[in-house]
Amino acid sequence: MNQWIGIILLFGGLFFIVVTAIGVVRLPDFYTRLHATGKSETLGVLLSFLGLALYHGVSLASFKMLLIILFILFANPIGTHMLSRAAFRAGIEPWKKEGHR
Amino acid sequence: MDFFETSVLIVCVGIILTMAVMVERIWKGPTAYDRLNALALIGTDTILLVVLIGMITNQIDHYVDIAITYAMIGFIGLALIAKYITDRQIDRDLANTGGSAEKQEIESPIAASADVRPRKEADR
């Protein structure tokens, strides 16, 4: 039973990673692309590792996968925030729709 | 090959296609920050790919350690490159304004009223 839940979570993570790629390629601005990076990618990798850990059962490798989940949960939004702060200080303007000033 | 290995292979192929799509953003990103963002995304996907390959080859005990190391080194590299780009940009602004960026912003009323907004003339 745990293995089926693990496979379902793995495919859910793949869905969010594909959504991240679509967002990074097609969104109009640097900051909107960071929006795709910071949330969707974190959730996708987190779901995939959770599925793998559920499939593998209780072992040292599963514990290390949970450590990777914890690290990515902190590191990915922090990296995104650093990038956005660097870009804002360098003077990249946020995207606006035409007519909205 | 049982069902789980097949699904892991499908996820592997999907992640590799995702990384190939994000190479386009690295190729034609307008700014350096776009390229760095896509590069960090590919690094994060690589962590997952390493663990999936370890699940396929039944050597998960070794590959998980490689994944942890790759995650930490990738985050440190992203932090260093982002800080390097920021410092380089600030140094160039100071050099363009003769070392007195704050004084010029106070002197012009437009810049003083809109100092929250980013500067337009910066390098893209």
Backbone of each chain as ProteinMPNN parsed JSONL, in Angstrom:
{"seq_chain_A": "MNQWIGIILLFGGLFFIVVTAIGVVRLPDFYTRLHATGKSETLGVLLSFLGLALYHGVSLASFKMLLIILFILFANPIGTHMLSRAAFRAGIEPWKKEGHR", "coords_chain_A": {"N_chain_A": [[0.822, -1.207, 0.0], [1.906, 1.26, 0.836], [3.735, 1.539, -1.176], [2.261, 2.043, -3.476], [1.197, 4.543, -2.833], [3.586, 5.923, -2.785], [4.364, 5.826, -5.491], [2.318, 7.312, -6.647], [2.796, 9.811, -5.454], [5.281, 10.309, -6.565], [4.675, 10.692, -9.277], [3.073, 12.932, -9.001], [4.988, 14.803, -8.16], [6.519, 14.895, -10.503], [4.672, 16.119, -12.188], [4.547, 18.73, -11.052], [7.152, 19.555, -11.512], [7.287, 19.639, -14.285], [5.429, 21.664, -14.732], [6.872, 23.757, -13.627], [8.954, 23.988, -15.506], [7.53, 24.807, -17.76], [6.598, 27.269, -16.834], [9.03, 28.641, -16.433], [9.959, 28.873, -19.015], [7.921, 30.239, -20.413], [6.804, 32.463, -19.067], [6.556, 36.079, -18.737], [8.545, 37.697, -17.521], [11.453, 38.351, -15.48], [10.954, 38.282, -12.709], [8.48, 37.022, -12.546], [9.204, 34.558, -13.514], [10.796, 33.757, -11.421], [8.814, 33.373, -9.588], [7.695, 30.977, -10.501], [9.877, 29.367, -9.988], [10.384, 29.447, -7.185], [8.233, 28.354, -5.711], [6.861, 26.233, -7.098], [8.819, 24.444, -8.008], [10.079, 23.713, -5.625], [7.961, 22.384, -4.325], [7.545, 20.271, -6.123], [9.985, 18.748, -6.157], [10.028, 18.106, -3.489], [7.704, 16.519, -3.159], [8.395, 14.367, -4.811], [10.667, 13.26, -3.539], [9.48, 12.558, -1.153], [7.73, 10.559, -2.019], [9.596, 8.672, -2.938], [10.893, 8.035, -0.54], [8.767, 6.938, 0.874], [8.295, 4.688, -0.681], [10.645, 3.262, -0.372], [10.692, 2.502, 2.251], [11.392, 2.071, 5.811], [14.546, 3.046, 6.452], [18.105, 3.788, 6.429], [18.664, 5.173, 4.116], [16.184, 6.298, 3.482], [15.943, 8.073, 5.594], [18.011, 9.807, 4.96], [16.968, 10.821, 2.617], [14.833, 12.272, 3.675], [16.335, 14.19, 4.969], [17.393, 15.513, 2.743], [15.015, 16.574, 1.75], [14.396, 18.39, 3.814], [16.574, 20.123, 3.579], [16.254, 21.154, 0.965], [13.814, 22.384, 1.254], [14.496, 24.588, 2.787], [16.665, 25.727, 1.347], [15.981, 26.257, -1.332], [13.913, 28.357, -1.502], [15.45, 30.339, -0.232], [17.599, 30.714, -1.994], [16.188, 31.637, -4.225], [15.211, 34.031, -3.208], [17.603, 35.405, -2.792], [18.474, 35.707, -5.429], [16.409, 37.32, -6.495], [16.685, 39.625, -4.971], [19.25, 40.437, -5.74], [18.776, 40.991, -8.449], [16.918, 43.05, -8.254], [18.386, 45.061, -7.009], [20.195, 45.509, -8.993], [18.68, 46.848, -10.794], [16.688, 45.861, -12.501], [13.561, 46.175, -13.941], [10.268, 45.442, -12.757], [7.814, 43.585, -14.588], [5.08, 45.056, -16.34], [1.647, 45.205, -17.31], [0.46, 46.509, -20.446], [-0.683, 49.829, -20.313], [-1.114, 49.872, -17.601], [0.139, 51.824, -15.349]], "CA_chain_A": [[0.0, 0.0, 0.0], [2.79, 2.421, 0.868], [4.443, 1.682, -2.445], [1.373, 2.705, -4.433], [1.171, 5.972, -2.477], [4.868, 6.479, -3.21], [4.372, 6.025, -6.944], [1.419, 8.436, -6.951], [3.489, 11.048, -5.079], [6.362, 10.524, -7.537], [4.128, 11.307, -10.495], [2.671, 14.299, -8.647], [6.189, 15.637, -8.215], [6.872, 15.102, -11.912], [3.738, 17.121, -12.721], [4.922, 20.079, -10.645], [8.423, 19.929, -12.146], [6.974, 20.02, -15.669], [4.794, 22.988, -14.657], [7.954, 24.714, -13.411], [9.666, 24.221, -16.769], [6.66, 25.618, -18.623], [6.604, 28.628, -16.304], [10.32, 29.304, -16.646], [10.16, 29.201, -20.423], [6.883, 31.032, -21.056], [6.363, 33.663, -18.346], [7.115, 37.219, -19.469], [9.473, 38.58, -16.806], [12.349, 37.633, -14.582], [10.346, 38.066, -11.381], [7.437, 36.0, -12.667], [9.884, 33.266, -13.614], [11.193, 33.383, -10.059], [7.6, 32.862, -8.944], [7.614, 29.558, -10.838], [10.98, 28.637, -9.365], [10.421, 29.381, -5.731], [7.194, 27.536, -5.084], [6.479, 25.0, -7.783], [9.94, 23.509, -8.047], [10.254, 23.192, -4.275], [6.916, 21.4, -4.044], [7.722, 19.099, -6.961], [11.09, 17.92, -5.664], [9.643, 17.615, -2.158], [6.767, 15.398, -3.329], [9.095, 13.224, -5.391], [11.496, 12.619, -2.516], [8.59, 11.929, -0.174], [7.28, 9.318, -2.613], [10.693, 7.705, -2.941], [11.127, 7.583, 0.835], [7.656, 6.038, 1.228], [8.458, 3.416, -1.38], [11.818, 2.53, 0.103], [10.473, 1.979, 3.595], [12.203, 2.64, 6.9], [15.958, 2.677, 6.368], [18.98, 4.955, 6.518], [18.526, 5.944, 2.876], [14.969, 7.116, 3.585], [16.237, 9.186, 6.504], [18.798, 10.804, 4.221], [16.056, 11.523, 1.704], [14.119, 13.295, 4.455], [17.288, 15.292, 5.172], [17.429, 16.288, 1.495], [13.762, 17.341, 1.722], [14.526, 19.521, 4.741], [17.538, 21.079, 3.038], [15.693, 21.841, -0.2], [12.735, 23.236, 1.759], [15.065, 25.868, 3.192], [17.655, 26.312, 0.441], [15.434, 26.718, -2.607], [13.38, 29.719, -1.385], [16.498, 31.301, 0.112], [18.311, 31.03, -3.228], [15.308, 32.468, -5.044], [15.171, 35.373, -2.625], [18.88, 36.064, -3.074], [18.496, 36.098, -6.846], [15.502, 38.442, -6.74], [17.267, 40.824, -4.368], [20.356, 40.865, -6.598], [18.239, 41.57, -9.677], [16.263, 44.327, -7.949], [19.426, 46.062, -6.76], [20.848, 45.831, -10.257], [17.85, 47.763, -11.546], [15.755, 45.249, -13.446], [12.224, 46.624, -13.58], [9.214, 44.421, -12.856], [6.975, 43.652, -15.793], [3.723, 45.558, -16.159], [0.8, 45.12, -18.486], [0.342, 47.799, -21.131], [-1.785, 50.626, -19.816], [-1.119, 49.903, -16.139], [1.346, 52.507, -14.915]], "C_chain_A": [[0.858, 1.26, 0.0], [3.477, 2.637, -0.473], [3.562, 2.345, -3.494], [1.268, 4.192, -4.132], [2.463, 6.647, -2.919], [4.908, 6.749, -4.703], [3.482, 7.198, -7.332], [2.095, 9.764, -6.605], [4.614, 11.365, -6.059], [5.838, 11.185, -8.801], [3.574, 12.703, -10.217], [3.843, 15.261, -8.67], [6.634, 15.905, -9.633], [5.967, 16.145, -12.55], [4.18, 18.537, -12.341], [6.235, 20.513, -11.279], [8.198, 20.346, -13.597], [6.314, 21.393, -15.714], [5.852, 24.073, -14.436], [8.682, 25.027, -14.707], [8.832, 25.079, -17.708], [6.656, 27.069, -18.163], [7.901, 29.344, -16.586], [10.488, 29.684, -18.109], [9.164, 30.264, -20.89], [6.452, 32.291, -20.308], [7.145, 34.892, -18.83], [8.283, 37.933, -18.799], [10.362, 37.744, -15.914], [11.689, 37.33, -13.242], [9.222, 37.036, -11.435], [8.046, 34.614, -12.845], [10.376, 32.802, -12.243], [9.992, 32.868, -9.268], [7.433, 31.372, -9.242], [8.697, 28.765, -10.113], [10.752, 28.394, -7.887], [9.408, 28.427, -5.135], [7.012, 26.19, -5.764], [7.602, 23.97, -7.792], [10.183, 22.891, -6.667], [9.226, 22.11, -3.965], [7.117, 20.135, -4.864], [8.818, 18.182, -6.456], [10.749, 17.323, -4.304], [8.693, 16.429, -2.254], [7.472, 14.162, -3.877], [9.937, 12.507, -4.352], [10.635, 11.945, -1.457], [8.058, 10.601, -0.709], [8.359, 8.255, -2.622], [10.952, 7.156, -1.545], [10.002, 6.637, 1.289], [7.818, 4.687, 0.561], [9.574, 2.594, -0.75], [11.646, 1.979, 1.502], [11.413, 2.613, 4.609], [13.625, 2.118, 6.771], [16.783, 3.946, 6.492], [18.866, 5.827, 5.271], [17.272, 6.817, 2.916], [15.18, 8.3, 4.519], [17.058, 10.264, 5.796], [17.947, 11.531, 3.191], [15.247, 12.58, 2.445], [15.036, 14.469, 4.774], [17.381, 16.163, 3.923], [16.171, 17.144, 1.37], [13.867, 18.574, 2.606], [15.46, 20.586, 4.173], [16.939, 21.859, 1.875], [14.579, 22.787, 0.234], [13.265, 24.577, 2.262], [15.867, 26.516, 2.073], [17.031, 26.887, -0.821], [14.767, 28.098, -2.502], [14.432, 30.753, -1.007], [17.288, 31.696, -1.135], [17.489, 31.915, -4.144], [15.259, 33.9, -4.531], [16.466, 36.122, -2.871], [18.947, 36.537, -4.514], [17.612, 37.312, -7.099], [16.044, 39.726, -6.138], [18.414, 41.358, -5.213], [19.842, 41.551, -7.847], [17.597, 42.92, -9.398], [17.293, 45.421, -7.671], [20.149, 46.437, -8.039], [19.96, 46.661, -11.166], [16.976, 47.139, -12.596], [14.337, 45.587, -13.025], [11.233, 45.48, -13.668], [8.331, 44.668, -14.065], [5.601, 44.187, -15.448], [2.955, 45.409, -17.45], [0.707, 46.489, -19.138], [-0.876, 48.55, -20.614], [-1.884, 50.688, -18.312], [0.176, 50.538, -15.679], [1.204, 53.001, -13.503]], "O_chain_A": [[0.583, 2.209, -0.734], [3.766, 3.769, -0.861], [4.052, 3.123, -4.313], [1.252, 5.015, -5.048], [2.452, 7.792, -3.37], [5.424, 7.779, -5.139], [3.822, 7.982, -8.218], [1.99, 10.731, -7.36], [4.879, 12.53, -6.356], [6.452, 12.107, -9.337], [3.6, 13.564, -11.096], [3.72, 16.394, -9.136], [7.079, 17.009, -9.948], [6.421, 16.961, -13.353], [4.191, 19.436, -13.182], [6.426, 21.697, -11.557], [8.829, 21.283, -14.087], [6.59, 22.194, -16.608], [5.748, 25.17, -14.984], [8.995, 26.185, -14.985], [9.358, 25.971, -18.374], [6.702, 27.989, -18.979], [7.895, 30.524, -16.939], [11.096, 30.709, -18.415], [9.532, 31.119, -21.696], [5.772, 33.128, -20.901], [8.28, 34.755, -19.287], [8.963, 38.718, -19.461], [10.068, 36.583, -15.627], [11.852, 36.235, -12.703], [9.03, 36.268, -10.492], [7.485, 33.617, -12.39], [10.372, 31.609, -11.943], [10.14, 32.025, -8.383], [7.075, 30.593, -8.358], [8.467, 27.637, -9.678], [10.907, 27.276, -7.397], [9.702, 27.755, -4.146], [7.006, 25.144, -5.115], [7.366, 22.776, -7.607], [10.457, 21.696, -6.553], [9.56, 21.058, -3.419], [6.886, 19.035, -4.362], [8.613, 16.974, -6.336], [11.122, 16.191, -3.998], [8.845, 15.447, -1.527], [7.182, 13.041, -3.459], [9.927, 11.277, -4.287], [11.0, 10.897, -0.924], [7.944, 9.629, 0.038], [8.093, 7.085, -2.35], [11.201, 5.962, -1.378], [10.251, 5.661, 1.997], [7.516, 3.655, 1.16], [9.458, 1.376, -0.611], [12.381, 1.077, 1.903], [12.132, 3.564, 4.305], [13.89, 0.93, 6.95], [16.24, 5.041, 6.64], [18.956, 7.052, 5.346], [17.293, 7.951, 2.436], [14.667, 9.392, 4.277], [16.844, 11.46, 5.993], [18.167, 12.71, 2.917], [15.001, 13.662, 1.912], [14.583, 15.612, 4.844], [17.44, 17.389, 4.014], [16.239, 18.296, 0.94], [13.477, 19.67, 2.205], [15.188, 21.784, 4.264], [17.091, 23.078, 1.797], [14.412, 23.862, -0.341], [12.571, 25.59, 2.177], [15.767, 27.725, 1.864], [17.503, 27.902, -1.332], [15.034, 28.949, -3.35], [14.332, 31.913, -1.406], [17.612, 32.869, -1.321], [18.018, 32.835, -4.767], [15.264, 34.855, -5.307], [16.452, 37.325, -3.128], [19.42, 37.639, -4.791], [18.0, 38.227, -7.825], [15.887, 40.8, -6.72], [18.552, 42.568, -5.392], [20.389, 42.569, -8.271], [17.712, 43.84, -10.209], [17.096, 46.575, -8.054], [20.659, 47.55, -8.165], [20.419, 47.138, -12.204], [16.551, 47.835, -13.518], [13.944, 45.323, -11.889], [11.341, 44.633, -14.555], [8.133, 45.803, -14.499], [5.019, 43.838, -14.421], [3.521, 45.475, -18.542], [0.856, 47.512, -18.47], [-1.963, 47.984, -20.492], [-2.665, 51.479, -17.783], [1.208, 49.869, -15.623], [2.13, 53.606, -12.964]]}, "seq_chain_B": "MDFFETSVLIVCVGIILTMAVMVERIWKGPTAYDRLNALALIGTDTILLVVLIGMITNQIDHYVDIAITYAMIGFIGLALIAKYITDRQIDRDLANTGGSAEKQEIESPIAASADVRPRKEADR", "coords_chain_B": {"N_chain_B": [[11.313, -6.482, -15.414], [9.669, -4.62, -13.104], [6.622, -2.873, -12.153], [7.263, -0.59, -10.702], [9.894, 0.076, -11.427], [9.515, 0.726, -14.086], [7.88, 3.006, -13.856], [9.665, 4.704, -12.541], [11.571, 4.992, -14.53], [10.032, 6.367, -16.407], [9.62, 8.777, -15.036], [12.26, 9.629, -14.9], [12.843, 10.12, -17.628], [11.027, 12.168, -18.099], [12.051, 14.183, -16.41], [14.522, 14.639, -17.59], [13.74, 15.623, -20.083], [12.502, 17.962, -19.199], [14.725, 19.359, -18.191], [16.072, 19.737, -20.592], [14.32, 21.45, -21.858], [14.588, 23.678, -20.25], [17.131, 24.488, -20.882], [16.82, 26.147, -23.025], [16.05, 28.563, -21.877], [18.402, 29.243, -20.606], [19.942, 29.641, -22.847], [18.828, 31.863, -24.29], [18.189, 33.76, -22.352], [17.265, 37.001, -21.266], [18.649, 38.442, -19.287], [21.482, 38.078, -17.053], [20.555, 37.023, -14.742], [18.328, 35.509, -15.325], [19.535, 33.358, -16.603], [21.036, 32.314, -14.514], [19.009, 31.561, -12.798], [17.673, 29.51, -14.238], [19.766, 27.731, -14.353], [20.112, 27.043, -11.674], [17.718, 25.719, -11.324], [18.061, 23.472, -12.971], [20.118, 22.286, -11.563], [18.75, 21.58, -9.199], [16.957, 19.719, -10.213], [18.728, 17.782, -10.956], [19.545, 16.622, -8.573], [17.32, 15.099, -7.846], [17.334, 13.366, -10.008], [19.691, 11.907, -9.662], [19.082, 10.413, -7.356], [16.972, 8.898, -8.352], [18.258, 7.344, -10.303], [19.853, 5.895, -8.605], [17.835, 4.399, -7.342], [17.037, 2.778, -9.463], [19.31, 1.239, -10.066], [19.692, -0.177, -7.747], [21.496, 0.775, -5.846], [21.104, 2.572, -3.756], [22.107, 3.424, -1.343], [24.607, 4.498, -1.794], [24.125, 6.499, -3.682], [22.463, 8.35, -2.472], [24.076, 9.77, -0.724], [25.708, 11.099, -2.53], [23.773, 12.745, -3.635], [23.041, 14.424, -1.476], [25.466, 15.822, -1.097], [25.654, 17.079, -3.566], [23.446, 18.761, -3.482], [24.114, 20.571, -1.393], [26.516, 21.737, -2.389], [25.604, 22.883, -4.736], [23.826, 24.822, -3.759], [25.584, 26.507, -2.35], [27.165, 27.397, -4.465], [25.267, 28.822, -5.983], [24.611, 30.879, -4.172], [27.086, 32.199, -3.959], [27.538, 33.067, -6.626], [25.338, 34.756, -7.05], [25.813, 36.751, -5.138], [28.24, 37.706, -6.078], [27.537, 38.809, -8.578], [25.804, 40.859, -7.739], [27.525, 42.523, -6.193], [29.341, 43.29, -8.149], [27.703, 44.797, -9.825], [26.939, 46.924, -8.135], [29.421, 48.092, -7.661], [29.997, 49.016, -10.217], [28.009, 50.944, -10.581], [28.745, 52.797, -8.631], [31.182, 53.592, -9.674], [30.39, 54.838, -12.037], [29.004, 57.09, -11.156], [30.95, 58.555, -9.978], [31.618, 57.818, -7.396], [29.84, 58.886, -5.604], [27.058, 58.099, -5.135], [24.813, 58.354, -3.493], [24.663, 61.086, -2.98], [24.021, 62.202, -5.472], [21.492, 61.131, -5.889], [20.022, 62.417, -3.955], [20.193, 65.02, -4.8], [18.728, 65.267, -7.224], [15.311, 65.818, -7.658], [13.457, 64.005, -8.7], [14.589, 61.493, -8.524], [14.848, 61.389, -5.784], [12.258, 61.292, -4.906], [11.394, 58.909, -5.923], [12.915, 56.795, -4.945], [12.527, 54.235, -4.196], [11.925, 52.716, -6.356], [13.528, 50.757, -8.924], [16.584, 51.596, -10.682], [16.665, 52.894, -13.995], [18.648, 52.949, -15.93], [20.404, 50.926, -15.672], [22.654, 48.191, -16.336], [21.551, 45.538, -18.347]], "CA_chain_B": [[11.175, -5.096, -14.912], [8.343, -4.482, -12.511], [5.9, -1.626, -12.431], [7.915, 0.563, -10.086], [11.054, 0.488, -12.224], [9.005, 1.391, -15.286], [7.44, 4.365, -13.525], [10.854, 5.507, -12.259], [12.171, 5.342, -15.819], [9.2, 7.413, -17.024], [9.91, 10.033, -14.344], [13.606, 10.039, -15.318], [12.773, 10.697, -18.974], [10.34, 13.447, -17.968], [12.929, 15.19, -15.817], [15.556, 14.989, -18.567], [13.1, 16.512, -21.065], [12.324, 19.249, -18.521], [16.009, 20.062, -18.172], [16.386, 20.148, -21.961], [13.505, 22.628, -22.164], [15.11, 24.852, -19.542], [18.357, 24.963, -21.534], [16.428, 27.254, -23.888], [16.079, 29.808, -21.088], [19.812, 29.596, -20.419], [20.505, 30.075, -24.121], [18.371, 33.18, -24.732], [17.698, 34.589, -21.273], [17.683, 38.386, -21.52], [19.607, 38.902, -18.296], [22.294, 37.028, -16.436], [19.808, 36.435, -13.626], [17.508, 34.436, -15.902], [20.398, 32.192, -16.84], [21.395, 31.735, -13.212], [17.8, 30.935, -12.27], [17.46, 28.235, -14.925], [20.867, 26.836, -13.975], [19.796, 26.515, -10.34], [16.631, 24.747, -11.484], [18.633, 22.236, -13.503], [20.833, 21.66, -10.454], [17.799, 20.949, -8.277], [16.425, 18.514, -10.858], [19.785, 16.771, -10.997], [19.524, 15.914, -7.292], [16.274, 14.069, -7.954], [17.732, 12.386, -11.026], [20.708, 11.045, -9.063], [18.425, 9.453, -6.466], [16.192, 7.965, -9.176], [19.198, 6.382, -10.885], [20.211, 4.991, -7.523], [16.743, 3.445, -7.129], [16.999, 1.811, -10.564], [20.46, 0.332, -10.034], [19.765, -0.826, -6.426], [22.642, 1.253, -5.071], [20.579, 3.824, -3.217], [22.895, 3.845, -0.188], [25.712, 5.354, -2.241], [23.69, 7.647, -4.479], [21.85, 9.373, -1.625], [25.149, 10.638, -0.224], [26.091, 11.987, -3.632], [22.706, 13.737, -3.804], [23.161, 15.417, -0.401], [26.626, 16.664, -1.386], [25.352, 17.916, -4.728], [22.515, 19.814, -3.068], [24.82, 21.605, -0.626], [27.473, 22.468, -3.212], [24.844, 23.705, -5.656], [23.303, 26.003, -3.057], [26.691, 27.426, -2.073], [27.548, 28.027, -5.721], [24.245, 29.82, -6.342], [24.756, 32.028, -3.273], [28.3, 32.943, -4.293], [27.419, 33.758, -7.915], [24.388, 35.86, -6.895], [26.472, 37.836, -4.406], [29.27, 38.28, -6.945], [26.898, 39.669, -9.576], [25.31, 42.055, -7.058], [28.622, 43.414, -5.827], [29.908, 43.852, -9.361], [26.801, 45.828, -10.319], [27.004, 48.09, -7.258], [30.706, 48.743, -7.909], [29.936, 49.748, -11.486], [27.202, 52.142, -10.365], [29.534, 53.772, -7.884], [32.208, 54.128, -10.558], [29.763, 55.727, -13.013], [28.602, 58.347, -10.54], [32.087, 59.183, -9.323], [31.753, 57.445, -6.004], [28.895, 59.578, -4.721], [25.739, 57.747, -5.655], [23.756, 58.843, -2.609], [24.555, 62.519, -3.122], [23.294, 62.519, -6.694], [20.077, 60.789, -5.758], [19.364, 63.437, -3.144], [20.136, 66.284, -5.517], [17.643, 65.327, -8.206], [14.057, 65.587, -6.927], [12.729, 62.835, -9.21], [15.184, 60.286, -7.945], [14.61, 61.362, -4.342], [10.867, 60.905, -4.639], [11.141, 57.547, -6.385], [14.124, 56.022, -4.665], [12.19, 52.834, -3.971], [11.908, 52.019, -7.643], [14.883, 50.49, -9.405], [17.112, 52.539, -11.659], [16.362, 52.435, -15.35], [19.787, 52.945, -16.844], [21.373, 49.899, -15.293], [22.99, 47.189, -17.346], [20.616, 44.401, -18.325]], "C_chain_B": [[9.756, -4.912, -14.371], [7.783, -3.08, -12.75], [6.636, -0.41, -11.886], [9.11, 1.033, -10.911], [10.621, 1.191, -13.501], [8.59, 2.823, -14.983], [8.626, 5.254, -13.186], [11.55, 5.905, -13.549], [11.379, 6.435, -16.521], [9.495, 8.771, -16.382], [11.294, 10.542, -14.73], [13.57, 10.727, -16.678], [12.076, 12.058, -18.929], [11.234, 14.528, -17.402], [14.014, 15.601, -16.803], [14.981, 15.901, -19.654], [12.882, 17.906, -20.48], [13.615, 20.063, -18.498], [16.391, 20.536, -19.569], [15.565, 21.36, -22.372], [14.084, 23.861, -21.477], [16.459, 25.323, -20.068], [18.043, 26.127, -22.481], [16.482, 28.583, -23.142], [17.516, 30.225, -20.796], [20.381, 30.178, -21.704], [20.102, 31.514, -24.445], [17.781, 34.016, -23.603], [18.154, 36.019, -21.462], [18.75, 38.852, -20.533], [20.429, 37.728, -17.776], [21.525, 36.322, -15.331], [18.867, 35.333, -14.106], [18.324, 33.174, -16.09], [20.746, 31.505, -15.529], [20.207, 31.006, -12.594], [17.564, 29.565, -12.909], [18.551, 27.234, -14.558], [20.63, 26.231, -12.595], [18.675, 25.491, -10.413], [17.159, 23.419, -12.002], [19.428, 21.512, -12.417], [19.902, 20.957, -9.483], [17.194, 19.682, -8.88], [17.456, 17.392, -10.875], [19.852, 15.969, -9.701], [18.516, 14.769, -7.338], [16.668, 12.971, -8.929], [18.76, 11.404, -10.47], [20.057, 9.991, -8.169], [17.594, 8.447, -7.262], [17.091, 6.92, -9.828], [19.677, 5.394, -9.823], [19.114, 3.984, -7.227], [16.717, 2.388, -8.229], [18.104, 0.775, -10.396], [20.657, -0.353, -8.683], [21.006, -0.448, -5.633], [22.278, 2.555, -4.376], [21.427, 4.33, -2.055], [24.066, 4.744, -0.59], [25.191, 6.638, -2.871], [23.043, 8.728, -3.627], [22.902, 10.318, -1.06], [25.613, 11.614, -1.297], [25.054, 13.091, -3.799], [22.781, 14.813, -2.732], [24.31, 16.369, -0.693], [26.339, 17.607, -2.547], [24.409, 19.056, -4.362], [23.248, 20.933, -2.343], [25.752, 22.422, -1.51], [26.747, 23.351, -4.218], [24.29, 24.956, -5.002], [24.405, 27.009, -2.763], [27.132, 28.142, -3.343], [26.563, 29.097, -6.148], [24.389, 31.075, -5.483], [25.969, 32.864, -3.659], [28.134, 33.705, -5.599], [26.458, 34.935, -7.808], [25.045, 37.032, -6.175], [27.536, 38.502, -5.259], [28.655, 39.214, -7.97], [26.408, 40.955, -8.939], [26.432, 43.025, -6.743], [29.237, 44.063, -7.054], [29.033, 44.983, -9.886], [26.881, 47.093, -9.46], [28.323, 48.837, -7.458], [30.665, 49.558, -9.192], [29.096, 51.012, -11.348], [27.984, 53.218, -9.631], [30.596, 54.389, -8.782], [31.602, 55.094, -11.568], [29.41, 57.076, -12.404], [29.735, 58.997, -9.777], [32.168, 58.906, -7.849], [30.792, 58.127, -5.072], [27.481, 59.322, -5.227], [24.632, 58.349, -4.808], [23.548, 60.345, -2.787], [23.757, 62.892, -4.377], [21.816, 62.2, -6.569], [19.338, 61.832, -4.937], [19.219, 64.732, -3.943], [19.003, 66.338, -6.531], [16.324, 64.97, -7.526], [13.319, 64.352, -7.414], [13.27, 61.566, -8.578], [14.91, 60.21, -6.453], [13.181, 60.934, -4.028], [10.631, 59.447, -4.986], [12.343, 56.657, -6.111], [13.811, 54.557, -4.374], [12.268, 52.058, -5.275], [13.332, 51.794, -8.144], [15.296, 51.47, -10.483], [16.956, 51.978, -13.068], [17.613, 52.219, -16.181], [20.777, 51.818, -16.567], [21.568, 48.897, -16.416], [22.06, 46.0, -17.224], [21.384, 43.124, -18.583]], "O_chain_B": [[8.776, -5.036, -15.105], [8.374, -2.244, -13.434], [6.645, 0.656, -12.501], [9.322, 2.234, -11.079], [11.272, 2.135, -13.95], [8.898, 3.743, -15.74], [8.609, 6.443, -13.506], [12.062, 7.019, -13.663], [11.954, 7.322, -17.152], [9.609, 9.783, -17.073], [11.492, 11.749, -14.872], [14.181, 11.778, -16.867], [12.476, 12.99, -19.627], [11.188, 15.671, -17.858], [14.391, 16.772, -16.858], [15.645, 16.838, -20.097], [13.054, 18.909, -21.172], [13.618, 21.269, -18.744], [16.968, 21.613, -19.723], [16.034, 22.203, -23.136], [14.075, 24.955, -22.041], [16.897, 26.427, -19.746], [18.89, 26.989, -22.714], [16.902, 29.6, -23.694], [17.82, 31.416, -20.742], [21.201, 31.096, -21.667], [20.954, 32.311, -24.838], [16.956, 34.893, -23.858], [19.319, 36.248, -21.787], [19.662, 39.585, -20.914], [20.12, 36.562, -18.021], [21.803, 35.165, -15.015], [18.632, 34.352, -13.401], [17.874, 32.07, -15.783], [20.753, 30.277, -15.438], [20.368, 29.969, -11.95], [17.292, 28.585, -12.215], [18.294, 26.034, -14.462], [20.91, 25.053, -12.37], [18.669, 24.513, -9.665], [16.752, 22.359, -11.528], [19.42, 20.283, -12.35], [20.212, 19.87, -8.995], [16.948, 18.701, -8.178], [17.112, 16.212, -10.816], [20.176, 14.781, -9.717], [18.803, 13.642, -6.934], [16.377, 11.795, -8.709], [18.71, 10.211, -10.769], [20.428, 8.819, -8.213], [17.518, 7.276, -6.891], [16.731, 5.746, -9.899], [19.88, 4.213, -10.104], [19.407, 2.836, -6.895], [16.41, 1.227, -7.961], [17.87, -0.422, -10.562], [21.662, -1.034, -8.477], [21.513, -1.245, -4.843], [23.042, 3.52, -4.4], [21.469, 5.533, -1.802], [24.468, 5.632, 0.161], [25.728, 7.722, -2.639], [23.062, 9.9, -4.003], [22.662, 11.519, -0.929], [25.875, 12.786, -1.026], [25.404, 14.239, -4.073], [22.604, 15.993, -3.032], [24.16, 17.584, -0.558], [26.725, 18.776, -2.526], [24.546, 20.173, -4.861], [23.035, 22.109, -2.636], [25.788, 23.648, -1.41], [27.212, 24.448, -4.526], [24.281, 26.028, -5.608], [24.204, 28.215, -2.902], [27.437, 29.334, -3.319], [26.964, 30.16, -6.621], [24.302, 32.194, -5.988], [25.896, 34.093, -3.686], [28.539, 34.864, -5.69], [26.704, 35.991, -8.391], [24.853, 38.183, -6.565], [27.725, 39.717, -5.185], [29.185, 40.298, -8.214], [26.567, 42.03, -9.516], [26.307, 44.222, -6.998], [29.613, 45.235, -7.022], [29.543, 46.008, -10.339], [26.889, 48.204, -9.99], [28.35, 50.067, -7.429], [31.223, 50.653, -9.259], [29.43, 52.043, -11.932], [27.898, 54.4, -9.963], [30.885, 55.58, -8.669], [32.244, 56.083, -11.924], [29.509, 58.101, -13.078], [29.494, 59.915, -8.993], [32.746, 59.703, -7.111], [30.905, 57.973, -3.856], [26.8, 60.237, -5.69], [23.621, 58.806, -5.341], [22.418, 60.831, -2.753], [22.918, 63.792, -4.34], [20.977, 62.931, -7.095], [18.164, 62.106, -5.186], [18.237, 65.456, -3.783], [18.372, 67.385, -6.677], [16.228, 63.925, -6.884], [12.622, 63.707, -6.631], [12.518, 60.688, -8.155], [14.756, 59.121, -5.902], [12.926, 60.292, -3.009], [9.754, 58.81, -4.403], [12.736, 55.857, -6.959], [14.719, 53.728, -4.313], [12.634, 50.883, -5.29], [14.237, 52.562, -7.818], [14.451, 52.1, -11.12], [17.092, 50.777, -13.306], [17.616, 51.365, -17.067], [21.856, 51.766, -17.158], [20.744, 48.782, -17.324], [21.809, 45.511, -16.123], [20.795, 42.043, -18.609]]}, "name": "protein", "num_of_chains": 2, "seq": "MNQWIGIILLFGGLFFIVVTAIGVVRLPDFYTRLHATGKSETLGVLLSFLGLALYHGVSLASFKMLLIILFILFANPIGTHMLSRAAFRAGIEPWKKEGHRMDFFETSVLIVCVGIILTMAVMVERIWKGPTAYDRLNALALIGTDTILLVVLIGMITNQIDHYVDIAITYAMIGFIGLALIAKYITDRQIDRDLANTGGSAEKQEIESPIAASADVRPRKEADR"}
